[in-house]
Amino acid sequence: MPQLNPAPWFAILIFSWLIFLTIITTKTTTHTYPNELSPQDKKAFKTESWNWPWY
């Protein structure tokens, strides 16, 4: 039974994780979005308190 021999399966697991951690993560971190975000105005908006008549 090949499941009882961990040698080839462990090597496949290690190599697949190495590929996963090196190639795929660099592809995902270098991805750029087509519409870059622009910084918003830094002015603070003045909020007014609500003046509701409570009866």
Secondary structure, 3 states (H helix, E strand, C coil): CHHHCHHHHHHHHHHHHHHHHHHHHHHHHCCCCCCCCCCCCCCCCCCCCCCCCCC
